[in-house]
Amino acid sequence: MTKNNNCCEMKYTIRGEEEKKNIQRRMNILIGQMNGIKTMIDEDRYCEDVIMQLLAIDKGIQSLSDSLLERHIKTCITEEVKKENYDALDEVIRIIRRYR
């Protein structure tokens, strides 16, 4: 697939290297936390400790999702609305409904 300058036309998003590094860093933290929970389970750690780690992961995922949604609205959706493609608004509504 050939990428053009319209990031949303082919349903992909071009990200700069800095943005990719930031997302990957955040994902690596989440993966590390998940691996830590596996270890906690293997070590029979106290339930509250495991739950607290799960809550931290949940917050991390939510924060990353918020960040990606914000970027999506500011770039892809805005671009489509400027081209009078109002179907893009339905896309955002679908995402937000799933978000709850």
Secondary structure by P-SEA (a helix, b strand, c coil): cccccccccccbbbbcaaaaaaaaaaaaaaaaaaaaaaaaaaacccaaaaaaaaaaaaaaaaaaaaaaaaaaaacaaaaaaaacccaaaaaaaaaaaaac
